[in-house]
Every structure is written in structure tokens, then in C-alpha cells.
């Protein structure tokens, strides 16, 4: 599928009756799901298998700097959490993946015409038994986000795939362009599947309860680089009333803490690699971008939108620090994949740096009755989720 811009303005004819838009003009844009069963019934094996990669918003001639910068002095930082429960039973086979043609021709070297170096591989090797690697912490933090774009936007209507990261006990973080069109119009039918591999889901699927997106993206006109192309989604507990993070664990965060010279791990389910069927990972040095974004070398494309940029990703060895200054806190989400180049050959991704529009303070549910930061907002309005 050829990538297209998420630019444009078109009115939705009507929102589904199962949704209720936020009436609080002081808070960030939000949507609440009042009909969980309808969302669950919507997704079939066929609709999941045929969901298309969400086109990466494209940016032409984005300048970037190789200058090594210092870490921000003022930060809000909160550690992640390890799983407390183990899933029982076998993984659910949701669908059989459909092989896709490569979206673009990929340069075999680990760099493109931009000269930004990176390493790129599947998250776990195929030598590992199916669902053996992805289902372990911290690899299970990443999953696929499927959703529907209704008629009425410049994005072609249909079902799409993005990526997301488990951020709190019952909350995932993704890109703003995976939840709305940038002109004030929400998408719908979000469903998150952590650690999915070849259509099999070791922790089942999780339905959206509330979506919250920054005003910066939602009303920003859809252009990139966007200073905060970010959204969070609260997910209903499963039938046993257990929240997703109890099985997968959840990432920590340093806000803000992405800067030129830093190294990150970028994860997602790109449809140009392994047909969106396997979690993919890039490791790269960050270069300063524009408008509160940074860039890093990557060969991931559509489907990777919303994937996490994480510092100190993986499992620490005995003898390595587990806590400390900004760059030693484990598994810290610092940005999400937001855009790519208009011509694929430069091989890079751009990310919106998480800032005070994402988190204002910690503890997360104590900032205000209706905070403007989206993670604080979803935590305040979903007690016990953070």
C-alpha cells in the first residue's frame, strides 16, 4: 500500500451511538466507549487479517542535527512494572496472516540515503518457539493496535494497523494519527493485541474504554513534524477483571528525555517487514529534528506508527544498575513513531518527544480533576488503571 499523508479536513457525518465525546472543554480531546460488546463483535478473523498499515504521515526535507545534546534537567520520571500474573491456557489463533508485497524497495545495508545508521531485526529469532519470546517481559510490552477509519476523512476508509506500548496497568500509548485525523475527527473500534506473532495472541485481545489525544495533534491540521503526535488508550479489563499490565508488565517513562546523541530501541509491527506479522526492532542513535521531534535511522514503514522509542530496553544483567539518573532508569518510553520521509530511500523515522502535554506530574492521578496532559487525564478518569 502506498503511503499517503494524513493531511486534509473533512467532517464525519456522525459518530457512532456507542461513543460519547468529551464535553469538558478544559481537558484534552477524548472519546469514551459505551458499547464494549459492539467493538468486540466488529472484529472477525477476516477483518483482522485484511487490516492495512496505517500510512505514516510524510515529511519532506526535515532538517536534523548530529549535535550531541545534554539530557534535560527537569523531568518527570516513573518506573515501569513487571508482570504479576501469568496467562493460562494456549495462545488464541486470531487469524492467519496474509503475505504482503513489500511497500517499498528496501536498501539491504542498514542505512539509506540519509546516512543514518541503525541495526534492524525481528524482536526474537524464528529459532525461538512460536510465541516463546514475545510473550516474556519486557518484549510483551509492544503490540498491534487495530482500528477503523470511518468515511469522511482524507484517509481512505477501512481497517488499519498501528503499533502501541503498554504504558500503565490498563493504558497503552500510541501515535495521535492512529486515533484521529488531525482535524478534530476521531477514528473508532480500537483493539490492542500485545505480543501478537503470526496471528496468535498469547494474552488475548483488549478493547478500548477511553481514548485521549493531545490538542496539538487533534486540532493541529495533520501536518508533520508534529510536536505531540501522541495518544493514550485505556483498555477494558478482561473477563476475569484483570488489566493488561498484570500479564505483560508496563513501561516506565522519562519526560522529556529524548535528545541528540542518545541511543534508543524502536519497536513496532511494520507491514513492509514480515507482513506486520512479527514484532520488529531498530536500535539507533537519535538525531535532533524539528518541532519537538527527533529522527533515527530505520527501515520500518506503515504499521510501525505509534511504536515506542525506549531507552535502556531489554533485561539488565547482574551487576548493571537498575535505578539511577535519567539514562539508567529501565525501559523508559520517551517518544512514539510519528512520521517518515516522503521518499522511502532515506530510511529514517521521526518521533514526537513526550513532554508536559503527555505528563504533567506524578503520581499520575493526583495532578488535577481534569488535567490537560493526556496520561494524567486518562489516569484521573480511570481509577486503578495507572
WOQUI-V176489 format. One line per field, one symbol per residue. burial: # if it has 16 or more other C-alpha atoms within 10 Angstrom, else .. A space follows every 50 residues. Layout:
# WOQUI-V176489
burial->???
This chain:
# WOQUI-V176489
burial->..#####.#.........#.......#######.....##..#....### #########..#.#......#...#######.#.......#..##.#... ..#..#...###...###.#.###......#.################## #.###...########################################## #####################################.....######## ########################################.######### #############............##.##############.####### ###########..##.#..###########.#..##
